[in-house]
Each structure stands twice: as structure tokens, then as C-alpha cells.
């Protein structure tokens, strides 16, 4: 089941205070970016945040699950995404700990 665009836009609205937030449809689901870094995935209308040490400490009791079959584990945010301040803080923490995206190789 693909995610509803209205759910994606709701999540993006909730985290807009974390930085420049954008999203991109990928394979019927969505990647969520903060300042150009993928910080989360939205799959089947569920929010999966990239795991970081700081995020784990911030969340406390973490629920982890793969966003799709074969994916690495992510933090599954089941209910706290409705708390705008809390979810924005988690996205800021995640953004700070993730490496810069690798540049695309230029073809010769």
C-alpha cells in the first residue's frame, strides 16, 4: 500500500521548524529531506526516522522496524509525530548526526 500524499504533507508540516524540509516520491513511497539529507522515509503511511545515537537517547524506548522488506532498521515513530515540537527536535538531532550526502559522480 503506497502512502497518501496528504499524510506526507502532514508530516512535512509537522517538522517544518527543523530546517528546510522537502520530500521526494520514490518507488511509490517517500523520502523526507532536511537541508538536503535524507532523515526519514514514509512507507505505508508510517514514519521511519534514520537511526542515530542522539535520536536513540532522545526517544528513550525506541521501536525499530524496516521501512520496507530488506531495509535496515529505522526508528518507527508511531504516535509522537503529532507532537510538532518533539518530532522537530528528533529531526534536528538526526540531521546533525547524519553524514553529508555523497556527491553524484560526473560522467565523462
C-alpha positions in Angstrom: 0.0 0.0 0.0 1.5 3.3 -1.1 1.5 6.3 1.3 -1.1 9.0 0.9 0.3 12.4 -0.2 -1.9 14.1 2.4 -0.1 12.0 5.1 3.3 13.0 3.7 2.3 16.7 3.6 1.0 16.4 7.2 4.4 15.0 8.4 6.3 17.7 6.5 4.1 20.4 8.0 4.8 18.9 11.5 8.6 19.1 11.1 8.9 22.3 9.1 10.6 24.0 12.1 13.5 21.5 11.9 15.1 23.2 8.8 14.4 23.2 5.1 12.2 20.2 4.7 11.5 18.6 1.3 10.2 15.3 0.1 10.5 13.1 -3.0 8.4 10.3 -4.2 10.5 7.1 -4.6 9.0 3.7 -5.7 5.5 4.7 -4.5 6.8 5.8 -1.1 8.6 9.0 0.1 12.0 10.1 1.3 12.0 13.1 3.6 14.9 15.5 3.5 16.2 18.1 6.0 18.7 20.5 4.4 19.4 18.0 1.6 19.9 14.9 3.9 17.5 12.0 3.9 16.3 12.0 7.5 13.2 9.8 7.2 11.1 7.6 5.0 7.4 7.4 4.8 6.1 4.0 3.8 2.6 2.7 4.1 1.6 5.9 5.9 4.2 5.2 8.6 7.1 7.4 9.6 10.6 5.8 9.8 13.4 8.1 11.0 17.0 7.2 10.3 18.7 5.8 13.4 21.3 7.9 15.2 22.8 7.7 18.7 21.4 11.0 19.7 18.0 10.1 18.3 18.0 6.9 20.4 18.8 8.8 23.5 16.1 11.5 22.7 13.4 8.9 22.1 14.2 6.7 25.0 12.3 3.5 24.4 12.8 3.0 20.7 10.7 0.9 18.4 12.7 -0.2 15.4 11.4 -1.7 12.1 12.4 -1.8 8.5 10.6 0.7 6.3 10.2 -2.0 3.6 11.3 -5.6 3.2 15.1 -5.9 3.2 15.7 -2.4 4.5 17.9 -1.6 7.5 16.1 -0.9 10.8 14.8 2.6 11.4 13.1 4.3 14.3 9.4 3.7 13.7 7.5 6.8 15.0 4.0 5.6 15.6 2.3 8.3 17.6 4.7 11.1 18.6 4.7 12.7 15.2 1.6 14.6 16.2 3.7 16.5 18.8 5.2 19.1 16.5 8.0 20.3 18.9 9.0 16.7 19.8 9.2 15.4 16.2 11.0 18.6 15.0 13.6 18.1 17.7 14.1 14.5 16.7 14.6 15.5 13.1 17.1 18.2 14.1 19.1 15.7 16.1 19.0 13.2 13.3 20.1 15.8 10.7 23.1 16.8 12.9 24.4 13.3 13.2 24.0 12.1 9.6 26.9 12.5 7.2 26.7 14.9 4.3 25.2 13.3 1.2 27.8 11.9 -1.3 28.0 14.0 -4.5 27.0 12.3 -7.7 29.8 11.2 -10.0 30.0 13.2 -13.2 30.1 11.1 -16.3 33.0 11.7 -18.7 
